[in-house]
Amino acid sequence: MSINTIKDPEFKQWLADLKIRIRQSRIKAMIKVNDEMLRLYWDLGHVIVMRQMDAVWGSGFFNDPSKELKAEFPDMQGFFRTRSV
């Protein structure tokens, strides 16, 4: 690409517009991913509470799912049986 092309105001504007479109698309993608993950966690909480209602006290209900989920998704956090504050 020649230096003259880079100095051309029309080309500079075109390139700036491309950068804006890329940034906007990346932001939209992140928002969609976050929205989907929030829906997943909300649903997980719901199904866990429903299943917990049927569990017997002291049965260790949370131990097995916690171990399985941590093993299957080691890069994700939050599948701990309890959280220390």
PyMOL Python script that loads the backbone (N, CA, C, O; Angstrom):
from pymol import cmd

cmd.read_pdbstr("""\
ATOM      1  N   MET A   1       0.856  -1.165   0.000  1.00  0.00           N
ATOM      2  CA  MET A   1       0.000   0.000   0.000  1.00  0.00           C
ATOM      3  C   MET A   1       0.899   1.223   0.000  1.00  0.00           C
ATOM      4  O   MET A   1       1.883   1.285   0.737  1.00  0.00           O
ATOM      5  N   SER A   2       0.562   2.165  -0.807  1.00  0.00           N
ATOM      6  CA  SER A   2       1.412   3.343  -0.918  1.00  0.00           C
ATOM      7  C   SER A   2       1.101   4.352   0.180  1.00  0.00           C
ATOM      8  O   SER A   2       0.017   4.351   0.765  1.00  0.00           O
ATOM      9  N   ILE A   3       2.065   5.197   0.439  1.00  0.00           N
ATOM     10  CA  ILE A   3       1.901   6.250   1.441  1.00  0.00           C
ATOM     11  C   ILE A   3       0.802   7.217   1.005  1.00  0.00           C
ATOM     12  O   ILE A   3       0.082   7.762   1.843  1.00  0.00           O
ATOM     13  N   ASN A   4       0.674   7.427  -0.299  1.00  0.00           N
ATOM     14  CA  ASN A   4      -0.368   8.329  -0.814  1.00  0.00           C
ATOM     15  C   ASN A   4      -1.765   7.827  -0.467  1.00  0.00           C
ATOM     16  O   ASN A   4      -2.648   8.627  -0.160  1.00  0.00           O
ATOM     17  N   THR A   5      -1.976   6.522  -0.511  1.00  0.00           N
ATOM     18  CA  THR A   5      -3.282   5.950  -0.179  1.00  0.00           C
ATOM     19  C   THR A   5      -3.606   6.211   1.285  1.00  0.00           C
ATOM     20  O   THR A   5      -4.732   6.580   1.617  1.00  0.00           O
ATOM     21  N   ILE A   6      -2.640   6.025   2.148  1.00  0.00           N
ATOM     22  CA  ILE A   6      -2.854   6.216   3.578  1.00  0.00           C
ATOM     23  C   ILE A   6      -3.158   7.680   3.898  1.00  0.00           C
ATOM     24  O   ILE A   6      -3.907   7.957   4.834  1.00  0.00           O
ATOM     25  N   LYS A   7      -2.597   8.612   3.145  1.00  0.00           N
ATOM     26  CA  LYS A   7      -2.823  10.037   3.384  1.00  0.00           C
ATOM     27  C   LYS A   7      -4.147  10.516   2.803  1.00  0.00           C
ATOM     28  O   LYS A   7      -4.622  11.590   3.171  1.00  0.00           O
ATOM     29  N   ASP A   8      -4.742   9.760   1.920  1.00  0.00           N
ATOM     30  CA  ASP A   8      -5.993  10.148   1.284  1.00  0.00           C
ATOM     31  C   ASP A   8      -7.098  10.229   2.340  1.00  0.00           C
ATOM     32  O   ASP A   8      -7.347   9.237   3.025  1.00  0.00           O
ATOM     33  N   PRO A   9      -7.773  11.380   2.496  1.00  0.00           N
ATOM     34  CA  PRO A   9      -8.807  11.531   3.523  1.00  0.00           C
ATOM     35  C   PRO A   9      -9.961  10.541   3.372  1.00  0.00           C
ATOM     36  O   PRO A   9     -10.488  10.055   4.373  1.00  0.00           O
ATOM     37  N   GLU A  10     -10.355  10.240   2.152  1.00  0.00           N
ATOM     38  CA  GLU A  10     -11.444   9.294   1.927  1.00  0.00           C
ATOM     39  C   GLU A  10     -11.056   7.895   2.401  1.00  0.00           C
ATOM     40  O   GLU A  10     -11.863   7.188   3.005  1.00  0.00           O
ATOM     41  N   PHE A  11      -9.823   7.507   2.124  1.00  0.00           N
ATOM     42  CA  PHE A  11      -9.337   6.202   2.566  1.00  0.00           C
ATOM     43  C   PHE A  11      -9.257   6.165   4.088  1.00  0.00           C
ATOM     44  O   PHE A  11      -9.635   5.169   4.705  1.00  0.00           O
ATOM     45  N   LYS A  12      -8.771   7.235   4.693  1.00  0.00           N
ATOM     46  CA  LYS A  12      -8.669   7.298   6.156  1.00  0.00           C
ATOM     47  C   LYS A  12     -10.046   7.169   6.798  1.00  0.00           C
ATOM     48  O   LYS A  12     -10.199   6.482   7.808  1.00  0.00           O
ATOM     49  N   GLN A  13     -11.043   7.821   6.221  1.00  0.00           N
ATOM     50  CA  GLN A  13     -12.396   7.739   6.760  1.00  0.00           C
ATOM     51  C   GLN A  13     -12.952   6.325   6.599  1.00  0.00           C
ATOM     52  O   GLN A  13     -13.593   5.797   7.508  1.00  0.00           O
ATOM     53  N   TRP A  14     -12.707   5.722   5.449  1.00  0.00           N
ATOM     54  CA  TRP A  14     -13.150   4.353   5.204  1.00  0.00           C
ATOM     55  C   TRP A  14     -12.551   3.400   6.236  1.00  0.00           C
ATOM     56  O   TRP A  14     -13.245   2.545   6.786  1.00  0.00           O
ATOM     57  N   LEU A  15     -11.255   3.559   6.489  1.00  0.00           N
ATOM     58  CA  LEU A  15     -10.565   2.722   7.467  1.00  0.00           C
ATOM     59  C   LEU A  15     -11.094   2.971   8.876  1.00  0.00           C
ATOM     60  O   LEU A  15     -11.268   2.024   9.643  1.00  0.00           O
ATOM     61  N   ALA A  16     -11.349   4.214   9.224  1.00  0.00           N
ATOM     62  CA  ALA A  16     -11.917   4.539  10.535  1.00  0.00           C
ATOM     63  C   ALA A  16     -13.298   3.900  10.694  1.00  0.00           C
ATOM     64  O   ALA A  16     -13.629   3.382  11.760  1.00  0.00           O
ATOM     65  N   ASP A  17     -14.102   3.941   9.624  1.00  0.00           N
ATOM     66  CA  ASP A  17     -15.422   3.312   9.674  1.00  0.00           C
ATOM     67  C   ASP A  17     -15.322   1.798   9.873  1.00  0.00           C
ATOM     68  O   ASP A  17     -16.118   1.212  10.607  1.00  0.00           O
ATOM     69  N   LEU A  18     -14.352   1.174   9.224  1.00  0.00           N
ATOM     70  CA  LEU A  18     -14.143  -0.270   9.416  1.00  0.00           C
ATOM     71  C   LEU A  18     -13.806  -0.581  10.865  1.00  0.00           C
ATOM     72  O   LEU A  18     -14.331  -1.535  11.439  1.00  0.00           O
ATOM     73  N   LYS A  19     -12.937   0.219  11.453  1.00  0.00           N
ATOM     74  CA  LYS A  19     -12.548   0.008  12.851  1.00  0.00           C
ATOM     75  C   LYS A  19     -13.744   0.152  13.781  1.00  0.00           C
ATOM     76  O   LYS A  19     -13.892  -0.616  14.731  1.00  0.00           O
ATOM     77  N   ILE A  20     -14.593   1.130  13.511  1.00  0.00           N
ATOM     78  CA  ILE A  20     -15.792   1.322  14.329  1.00  0.00           C
ATOM     79  C   ILE A  20     -16.713   0.111  14.215  1.00  0.00           C
ATOM     80  O   ILE A  20     -17.234  -0.373  15.220  1.00  0.00           O
ATOM     81  N   ARG A  21     -16.914  -0.378  12.994  1.00  0.00           N
ATOM     82  CA  ARG A  21     -17.779  -1.543  12.798  1.00  0.00           C
ATOM     83  C   ARG A  21     -17.237  -2.765  13.528  1.00  0.00           C
ATOM     84  O   ARG A  21     -18.000  -3.526  14.122  1.00  0.00           O
ATOM     85  N   ILE A  22     -15.929  -2.952  13.485  1.00  0.00           N
ATOM     86  CA  ILE A  22     -15.315  -4.095  14.173  1.00  0.00           C
ATOM     87  C   ILE A  22     -15.528  -3.973  15.673  1.00  0.00           C
ATOM     88  O   ILE A  22     -15.922  -4.938  16.327  1.00  0.00           O
ATOM     89  N   ARG A  23     -15.269  -2.785  16.224  1.00  0.00           N
ATOM     90  CA  ARG A  23     -15.459  -2.582  17.669  1.00  0.00           C
ATOM     91  C   ARG A  23     -16.911  -2.797  18.078  1.00  0.00           C
ATOM     92  O   ARG A  23     -17.186  -3.441  19.091  1.00  0.00           O
ATOM     93  N   GLN A  24     -17.836  -2.261  17.294  1.00  0.00           N
ATOM     94  CA  GLN A  24     -19.256  -2.426  17.606  1.00  0.00           C
ATOM     95  C   GLN A  24     -19.676  -3.894  17.565  1.00  0.00           C
ATOM     96  O   GLN A  24     -20.428  -4.349  18.427  1.00  0.00           O
ATOM     97  N   SER A  25     -19.205  -4.620  16.586  1.00  0.00           N
ATOM     98  CA  SER A  25     -19.548  -6.044  16.483  1.00  0.00           C
ATOM     99  C   SER A  25     -18.966  -6.838  17.641  1.00  0.00           C
ATOM    100  O   SER A  25     -19.617  -7.739  18.169  1.00  0.00           O
ATOM    101  N   ARG A  26     -17.752  -6.510  18.036  1.00  0.00           N
ATOM    102  CA  ARG A  26     -17.144  -7.206  19.170  1.00  0.00           C
ATOM    103  C   ARG A  26     -17.929  -6.948  20.449  1.00  0.00           C
ATOM    104  O   ARG A  26     -18.139  -7.868  21.239  1.00  0.00           O
ATOM    105  N   ILE A  27     -18.361  -5.718  20.660  1.00  0.00           N
ATOM    106  CA  ILE A  27     -19.150  -5.384  21.846  1.00  0.00           C
ATOM    107  C   ILE A  27     -20.480  -6.123  21.817  1.00  0.00           C
ATOM    108  O   ILE A  27     -20.899  -6.680  22.832  1.00  0.00           O
ATOM    109  N   LYS A  28     -21.148  -6.134  20.667  1.00  0.00           N
ATOM    110  CA  LYS A  28     -22.416  -6.857  20.544  1.00  0.00           C
ATOM    111  C   LYS A  28     -22.235  -8.346  20.835  1.00  0.00           C
ATOM    112  O   LYS A  28     -23.080  -8.957  21.490  1.00  0.00           O
ATOM    113  N   ALA A  29     -21.149  -8.924  20.355  1.00  0.00           N
ATOM    114  CA  ALA A  29     -20.889 -10.345  20.591  1.00  0.00           C
ATOM    115  C   ALA A  29     -20.677 -10.608  22.082  1.00  0.00           C
ATOM    116  O   ALA A  29     -21.192 -11.590  22.616  1.00  0.00           O
ATOM    117  N   MET A  30     -19.927  -9.741  22.752  1.00  0.00           N
ATOM    118  CA  MET A  30     -19.691  -9.914  24.190  1.00  0.00           C
ATOM    119  C   MET A  30     -20.992  -9.801  24.973  1.00  0.00           C
ATOM    120  O   MET A  30     -21.218 -10.557  25.918  1.00  0.00           O
ATOM    121  N   ILE A  31     -21.841  -8.867  24.586  1.00  0.00           N
ATOM    122  CA  ILE A  31     -23.125  -8.704  25.268  1.00  0.00           C
ATOM    123  C   ILE A  31     -23.985  -9.951  25.093  1.00  0.00           C
ATOM    124  O   ILE A  31     -24.624 -10.401  26.043  1.00  0.00           O
ATOM    125  N   LYS A  32     -24.005 -10.510  23.889  1.00  0.00           N
ATOM    126  CA  LYS A  32     -24.802 -11.719  23.650  1.00  0.00           C
ATOM    127  C   LYS A  32     -24.280 -12.908  24.453  1.00  0.00           C
ATOM    128  O   LYS A  32     -25.059 -13.690  24.997  1.00  0.00           O
ATOM    129  N   VAL A  33     -22.957 -13.035  24.521  1.00  0.00           N
ATOM    130  CA  VAL A  33     -22.368 -14.127  25.301  1.00  0.00           C
ATOM    131  C   VAL A  33     -22.711 -13.946  26.773  1.00  0.00           C
ATOM    132  O   VAL A  33     -23.119 -14.902  27.433  1.00  0.00           O
ATOM    133  N   ASN A  34     -22.551 -12.738  27.294  1.00  0.00           N
ATOM    134  CA  ASN A  34     -22.865 -12.492  28.697  1.00  0.00           C
ATOM    135  C   ASN A  34     -24.338 -12.746  28.994  1.00  0.00           C
ATOM    136  O   ASN A  34     -24.675 -13.304  30.039  1.00  0.00           O
ATOM    137  N   ASP A  35     -25.211 -12.342  28.085  1.00  0.00           N
ATOM    138  CA  ASP A  35     -26.640 -12.574  28.255  1.00  0.00           C
ATOM    139  C   ASP A  35     -26.942 -14.069  28.308  1.00  0.00           C
ATOM    140  O   ASP A  35     -27.708 -14.525  29.158  1.00  0.00           O
ATOM    141  N   GLU A  36     -26.346 -14.817  27.410  1.00  0.00           N
ATOM    142  CA  GLU A  36     -26.579 -16.261  27.380  1.00  0.00           C
ATOM    143  C   GLU A  36     -26.041 -16.935  28.647  1.00  0.00           C
ATOM    144  O   GLU A  36     -26.690 -17.824  29.198  1.00  0.00           O
ATOM    145  N   MET A  37     -24.873 -16.519  29.105  1.00  0.00           N
ATOM    146  CA  MET A  37     -24.309 -17.106  30.320  1.00  0.00           C
ATOM    147  C   MET A  37     -25.163 -16.754  31.545  1.00  0.00           C
ATOM    148  O   MET A  37     -25.347 -17.588  32.432  1.00  0.00           O
ATOM    149  N   LEU A  38     -25.675 -15.541  31.596  1.00  0.00           N
ATOM    150  CA  LEU A  38     -26.544 -15.150  32.697  1.00  0.00           C
ATOM    151  C   LEU A  38     -27.802 -16.006  32.711  1.00  0.00           C
ATOM    152  O   LEU A  38     -28.242 -16.451  33.771  1.00  0.00           O
ATOM    153  N   ARG A  39     -28.382 -16.237  31.539  1.00  0.00           N
ATOM    154  CA  ARG A  39     -29.564 -17.104  31.452  1.00  0.00           C
ATOM    155  C   ARG A  39     -29.235 -18.533  31.906  1.00  0.00           C
ATOM    156  O   ARG A  39     -30.029 -19.169  32.599  1.00  0.00           O
ATOM    157  N   LEU A  40     -28.068 -19.025  31.513  1.00  0.00           N
ATOM    158  CA  LEU A  40     -27.647 -20.368  31.919  1.00  0.00           C
ATOM    159  C   LEU A  40     -27.530 -20.449  33.437  1.00  0.00           C
ATOM    160  O   LEU A  40     -28.070 -21.370  34.052  1.00  0.00           O
ATOM    161  N   TYR A  41     -26.831 -19.495  34.045  1.00  0.00           N
ATOM    162  CA  TYR A  41     -26.634 -19.535  35.500  1.00  0.00           C
ATOM    163  C   TYR A  41     -27.960 -19.395  36.249  1.00  0.00           C
ATOM    164  O   TYR A  41     -28.174 -20.045  37.272  1.00  0.00           O
ATOM    165  N   TRP A  42     -28.835 -18.554  35.737  1.00  0.00           N
ATOM    166  CA  TRP A  42     -30.155 -18.402  36.356  1.00  0.00           C
ATOM    167  C   TRP A  42     -30.907 -19.741  36.305  1.00  0.00           C
ATOM    168  O   TRP A  42     -31.500 -20.162  37.298  1.00  0.00           O
ATOM    169  N   ASP A  43     -30.876 -20.396  35.159  1.00  0.00           N
ATOM    170  CA  ASP A  43     -31.555 -21.673  35.004  1.00  0.00           C
ATOM    171  C   ASP A  43     -30.902 -22.755  35.863  1.00  0.00           C
ATOM    172  O   ASP A  43     -31.596 -23.562  36.481  1.00  0.00           O
ATOM    173  N   LEU A  44     -29.567 -22.772  35.904  1.00  0.00           N
ATOM    174  CA  LEU A  44     -28.875 -23.749  36.764  1.00  0.00           C
ATOM    175  C   LEU A  44     -29.296 -23.586  38.216  1.00  0.00           C
ATOM    176  O   LEU A  44     -29.568 -24.566  38.909  1.00  0.00           O
ATOM    177  N   GLY A  45     -29.346 -22.339  38.670  1.00  0.00           N
ATOM    178  CA  GLY A  45     -29.779 -22.084  40.044  1.00  0.00           C
ATOM    179  C   GLY A  45     -31.178 -22.619  40.291  1.00  0.00           C
ATOM    180  O   GLY A  45     -31.452 -23.212  41.335  1.00  0.00           O
ATOM    181  N   HIS A  46     -32.051 -22.406  39.332  1.00  0.00           N
ATOM    182  CA  HIS A  46     -33.437 -22.870  39.474  1.00  0.00           C
ATOM    183  C   HIS A  46     -33.508 -24.400  39.549  1.00  0.00           C
ATOM    184  O   HIS A  46     -34.157 -24.949  40.439  1.00  0.00           O
ATOM    185  N   VAL A  47     -32.847 -25.079  38.623  1.00  0.00           N
ATOM    186  CA  VAL A  47     -32.941 -26.542  38.626  1.00  0.00           C
ATOM    187  C   VAL A  47     -32.236 -27.144  39.840  1.00  0.00           C
ATOM    188  O   VAL A  47     -32.643 -28.195  40.335  1.00  0.00           O
ATOM    189  N   ILE A  48     -31.189 -26.487  40.318  1.00  0.00           N
ATOM    190  CA  ILE A  48     -30.516 -26.978  41.528  1.00  0.00           C
ATOM    191  C   ILE A  48     -31.434 -26.839  42.735  1.00  0.00           C
ATOM    192  O   ILE A  48     -31.537 -27.762  43.542  1.00  0.00           O
ATOM    193  N   VAL A  49     -32.097 -25.705  42.867  1.00  0.00           N
ATOM    194  CA  VAL A  49     -33.020 -25.502  43.988  1.00  0.00           C
ATOM    195  C   VAL A  49     -34.160 -26.510  43.924  1.00  0.00           C
ATOM    196  O   VAL A  49     -34.554 -27.062  44.951  1.00  0.00           O
ATOM    197  N   MET A  50     -34.691 -26.757  42.736  1.00  0.00           N
ATOM    198  CA  MET A  50     -35.778 -27.728  42.601  1.00  0.00           C
ATOM    199  C   MET A  50     -35.309 -29.123  42.994  1.00  0.00           C
ATOM    200  O   MET A  50     -36.025 -29.848  43.685  1.00  0.00           O
ATOM    201  N   ARG A  51     -34.116 -29.501  42.560  1.00  0.00           N
ATOM    202  CA  ARG A  51     -33.576 -30.832  42.893  1.00  0.00           C
ATOM    203  C   ARG A  51     -33.236 -30.919  44.383  1.00  0.00           C
ATOM    204  O   ARG A  51     -33.398 -31.967  45.007  1.00  0.00           O
ATOM    205  N   GLN A  52     -32.764 -29.805  44.938  1.00  0.00           N
ATOM    206  CA  GLN A  52     -32.395 -29.770  46.353  1.00  0.00           C
ATOM    207  C   GLN A  52     -33.608 -30.006  47.245  1.00  0.00           C
ATOM    208  O   GLN A  52     -33.481 -30.577  48.328  1.00  0.00           O
ATOM    209  N   MET A  53     -34.769 -29.576  46.800  1.00  0.00           N
ATOM    210  CA  MET A  53     -35.989 -29.771  47.601  1.00  0.00           C
ATOM    211  C   MET A  53     -36.276 -31.247  47.824  1.00  0.00           C
ATOM    212  O   MET A  53     -36.872 -31.621  48.835  1.00  0.00           O
ATOM    213  N   ASP A  54     -35.857 -32.085  46.890  1.00  0.00           N
ATOM    214  CA  ASP A  54     -36.094 -33.527  47.014  1.00  0.00           C
ATOM    215  C   ASP A  54     -34.956 -34.249  47.726  1.00  0.00           C
ATOM    216  O   ASP A  54     -35.079 -35.428  48.060  1.00  0.00           O
ATOM    217  N   ALA A  55     -33.851 -33.547  47.959  1.00  0.00           N
ATOM    218  CA  ALA A  55     -32.688 -34.193  48.576  1.00  0.00           C
ATOM    219  C   ALA A  55     -32.887 -34.360  50.081  1.00  0.00           C
ATOM    220  O   ALA A  55     -33.565 -33.566  50.733  1.00  0.00           O
ATOM    221  N   VAL A  56     -32.285 -35.402  50.599  1.00  0.00           N
ATOM    222  CA  VAL A  56     -32.338 -35.680  52.027  1.00  0.00           C
ATOM    223  C   VAL A  56     -31.227 -34.895  52.709  1.00  0.00           C
ATOM    224  O   VAL A  56     -30.100 -34.842  52.216  1.00  0.00           O
ATOM    225  N   TRP A  57     -31.552 -34.280  53.855  1.00  0.00           N
ATOM    226  CA  TRP A  57     -30.580 -33.500  54.597  1.00  0.00           C
ATOM    227  C   TRP A  57     -29.370 -34.363  54.961  1.00  0.00           C
ATOM    228  O   TRP A  57     -29.516 -35.468  55.482  1.00  0.00           O
ATOM    229  N   GLY A  58     -28.169 -33.839  54.677  1.00  0.00           N
ATOM    230  CA  GLY A  58     -26.939 -34.562  54.991  1.00  0.00           C
ATOM    231  C   GLY A  58     -26.534 -35.563  53.923  1.00  0.00           C
ATOM    232  O   GLY A  58     -25.578 -36.313  54.121  1.00  0.00           O
ATOM    233  N   SER A  59     -27.227 -35.594  52.806  1.00  0.00           N
ATOM    234  CA  SER A  59     -26.930 -36.576  51.763  1.00  0.00           C
ATOM    235  C   SER A  59     -25.716 -36.192  50.919  1.00  0.00           C
ATOM    236  O   SER A  59     -25.249 -36.984  50.101  1.00  0.00           O
ATOM    237  N   GLY A  60     -25.213 -34.987  51.117  1.00  0.00           N
ATOM    238  CA  GLY A  60     -24.084 -34.542  50.304  1.00  0.00           C
ATOM    239  C   GLY A  60     -24.518 -34.206  48.886  1.00  0.00           C
ATOM    240  O   GLY A  60     -23.765 -34.385  47.928  1.00  0.00           O
ATOM    241  N   PHE A  61     -25.742 -33.719  48.771  1.00  0.00           N
ATOM    242  CA  PHE A  61     -26.346 -33.439  47.467  1.00  0.00           C
ATOM    243  C   PHE A  61     -25.437 -32.623  46.554  1.00  0.00           C
ATOM    244  O   PHE A  61     -25.344 -32.913  45.362  1.00  0.00           O
ATOM    245  N   PHE A  62     -24.768 -31.610  47.094  1.00  0.00           N
ATOM    246  CA  PHE A  62     -23.973 -30.721  46.250  1.00  0.00           C
ATOM    247  C   PHE A  62     -22.597 -31.274  45.892  1.00  0.00           C
ATOM    248  O   PHE A  62     -21.964 -30.773  44.963  1.00  0.00           O
ATOM    249  N   ASN A  63     -22.127 -32.278  46.591  1.00  0.00           N
ATOM    250  CA  ASN A  63     -20.769 -32.776  46.359  1.00  0.00           C
ATOM    251  C   ASN A  63     -20.570 -33.363  44.965  1.00  0.00           C
ATOM    252  O   ASN A  63     -19.646 -32.968  44.254  1.00  0.00           O
ATOM    253  N   ASP A  64     -21.416 -34.288  44.574  1.00  0.00           N
ATOM    254  CA  ASP A  64     -21.237 -34.953  43.281  1.00  0.00           C
ATOM    255  C   ASP A  64     -21.376 -34.007  42.092  1.00  0.00           C
ATOM    256  O   ASP A  64     -20.499 -33.990  41.229  1.00  0.00           O
ATOM    257  N   PRO A  65     -22.456 -33.214  42.019  1.00  0.00           N
ATOM    258  CA  PRO A  65     -22.542 -32.285  40.883  1.00  0.00           C
ATOM    259  C   PRO A  65     -21.368 -31.304  40.839  1.00  0.00           C
ATOM    260  O   PRO A  65     -20.868 -30.974  39.764  1.00  0.00           O
ATOM    261  N   SER A  66     -20.938 -30.846  42.000  1.00  0.00           N
ATOM    262  CA  SER A  66     -19.824 -29.903  42.051  1.00  0.00           C
ATOM    263  C   SER A  66     -18.555 -30.532  41.491  1.00  0.00           C
ATOM    264  O   SER A  66     -17.856 -29.916  40.686  1.00  0.00           O
ATOM    265  N   LYS A  67     -18.254 -31.760  41.915  1.00  0.00           N
ATOM    266  CA  LYS A  67     -17.059 -32.461  41.425  1.00  0.00           C
ATOM    267  C   LYS A  67     -17.136 -32.707  39.923  1.00  0.00           C
ATOM    268  O   LYS A  67     -16.169 -32.478  39.198  1.00  0.00           O
ATOM    269  N   GLU A  68     -18.287 -33.172  39.465  1.00  0.00           N
ATOM    270  CA  GLU A  68     -18.468 -33.474  38.048  1.00  0.00           C
ATOM    271  C   GLU A  68     -18.319 -32.222  37.176  1.00  0.00           C
ATOM    272  O   GLU A  68     -17.640 -32.248  36.150  1.00  0.00           O
ATOM    273  N   LEU A  69     -18.957 -31.137  37.597  1.00  0.00           N
ATOM    274  CA  LEU A  69     -18.905 -29.907  36.801  1.00  0.00           C
ATOM    275  C   LEU A  69     -17.497 -29.299  36.789  1.00  0.00           C
ATOM    276  O   LEU A  69     -17.044 -28.801  35.759  1.00  0.00           O
ATOM    277  N   LYS A  70     -16.816 -29.341  37.924  1.00  0.00           N
ATOM    278  CA  LYS A  70     -15.436 -28.824  37.967  1.00  0.00           C
ATOM    279  C   LYS A  70     -14.521 -29.660  37.082  1.00  0.00           C
ATOM    280  O   LYS A  70     -13.630 -29.119  36.426  1.00  0.00           O
ATOM    281  N   ALA A  71     -14.730 -30.970  37.056  1.00  0.00           N
ATOM    282  CA  ALA A  71     -13.897 -31.842  36.223  1.00  0.00           C
ATOM    283  C   ALA A  71     -14.182 -31.624  34.737  1.00  0.00           C
ATOM    284  O   ALA A  71     -13.261 -31.624  33.920  1.00  0.00           O
ATOM    285  N   GLU A  72     -15.428 -31.442  34.397  1.00  0.00           N
ATOM    286  CA  GLU A  72     -15.817 -31.276  32.992  1.00  0.00           C
ATOM    287  C   GLU A  72     -15.461 -29.896  32.443  1.00  0.00           C
ATOM    288  O   GLU A  72     -15.118 -29.754  31.269  1.00  0.00           O
ATOM    289  N   PHE A  73     -15.546 -28.885  33.306  1.00  0.00           N
ATOM    290  CA  PHE A  73     -15.293 -27.498  32.876  1.00  0.00           C
ATOM    291  C   PHE A  73     -14.239 -26.845  33.771  1.00  0.00           C
ATOM    292  O   PHE A  73     -14.563 -25.936  34.535  1.00  0.00           O
ATOM    293  N   PRO A  74     -12.988 -27.293  33.689  1.00  0.00           N
ATOM    294  CA  PRO A  74     -11.958 -26.793  34.605  1.00  0.00           C
ATOM    295  C   PRO A  74     -11.643 -25.305  34.419  1.00  0.00           C
ATOM    296  O   PRO A  74     -11.121 -24.669  35.335  1.00  0.00           O
ATOM    297  N   ASP A  75     -11.950 -24.753  33.265  1.00  0.00           N
ATOM    298  CA  ASP A  75     -11.665 -23.340  33.014  1.00  0.00           C
ATOM    299  C   ASP A  75     -12.744 -22.414  33.566  1.00  0.00           C
ATOM    300  O   ASP A  75     -12.563 -21.197  33.578  1.00  0.00           O
ATOM    301  N   MET A  76     -13.858 -22.971  34.020  1.00  0.00           N
ATOM    302  CA  MET A  76     -14.943 -22.155  34.571  1.00  0.00           C
ATOM    303  C   MET A  76     -14.872 -22.152  36.088  1.00  0.00           C
ATOM    304  O   MET A  76     -14.404 -23.105  36.711  1.00  0.00           O
ATOM    305  N   GLN A  77     -15.342 -21.067  36.661  1.00  0.00           N
ATOM    306  CA  GLN A  77     -15.365 -20.949  38.118  1.00  0.00           C
ATOM    307  C   GLN A  77     -16.808 -20.931  38.599  1.00  0.00           C
ATOM    308  O   GLN A  77     -17.731 -20.691  37.821  1.00  0.00           O
ATOM    309  N   GLY A  78     -16.993 -21.188  39.892  1.00  0.00           N
ATOM    310  CA  GLY A  78     -18.311 -21.085  40.489  1.00  0.00           C
ATOM    311  C   GLY A  78     -19.027 -22.394  40.724  1.00  0.00           C
ATOM    312  O   GLY A  78     -20.173 -22.403  41.175  1.00  0.00           O
ATOM    313  N   PHE A  79     -18.368 -23.505  40.423  1.00  0.00           N
ATOM    314  CA  PHE A  79     -19.033 -24.799  40.632  1.00  0.00           C
ATOM    315  C   PHE A  79     -18.634 -25.432  41.968  1.00  0.00           C
ATOM    316  O   PHE A  79     -18.653 -26.653  42.115  1.00  0.00           O
ATOM    317  N   PHE A  80     -18.280 -24.603  42.919  1.00  0.00           N
ATOM    318  CA  PHE A  80     -17.857 -25.113  44.209  1.00  0.00           C
ATOM    319  C   PHE A  80     -19.080 -25.398  45.067  1.00  0.00           C
ATOM    320  O   PHE A  80     -20.106 -24.724  44.969  1.00  0.00           O
ATOM    321  N   ARG A  81     -18.944 -26.401  45.899  1.00  0.00           N
ATOM    322  CA  ARG A  81     -20.015 -26.802  46.810  1.00  0.00           C
ATOM    323  C   ARG A  81     -20.367 -25.651  47.728  1.00  0.00           C
ATOM    324  O   ARG A  81     -21.544 -25.343  47.921  1.00  0.00           O
ATOM    325  N   THR A  82     -19.358 -25.013  48.295  1.00  0.00           N
ATOM    326  CA  THR A  82     -19.557 -23.833  49.133  1.00  0.00           C
ATOM    327  C   THR A  82     -18.542 -22.784  48.720  1.00  0.00           C
ATOM    328  O   THR A  82     -17.516 -23.097  48.115  1.00  0.00           O
ATOM    329  N   ARG A  83     -18.833 -21.571  49.043  1.00  0.00           N
ATOM    330  CA  ARG A  83     -17.912 -20.469  48.741  1.00  0.00           C
ATOM    331  C   ARG A  83     -17.469 -19.853  50.043  1.00  0.00           C
ATOM    332  O   ARG A  83     -18.287 -19.546  50.910  1.00  0.00           O
ATOM    333  N   SER A  84     -16.184 -19.674  50.175  1.00  0.00           N
ATOM    334  CA  SER A  84     -15.688 -18.968  51.348  1.00  0.00           C
ATOM    335  C   SER A  84     -15.725 -17.476  51.037  1.00  0.00           C
ATOM    336  O   SER A  84     -15.324 -17.034  49.960  1.00  0.00           O
ATOM    337  N   VAL A  85     -16.207 -16.729  51.990  1.00  0.00           N
ATOM    338  CA  VAL A  85     -16.364 -15.288  51.784  1.00  0.00           C
ATOM    339  C   VAL A  85     -15.209 -14.539  52.382  1.00  0.00           C
ATOM    340  O   VAL A  85     -15.165 -13.311  52.308  1.00  0.00           O
TER     341      VAL A  85
END
""", "prot")
cmd.dss("prot")
cmd.show_as("cartoon", "prot")
cmd.util.cbc("prot")
cmd.orient("prot")
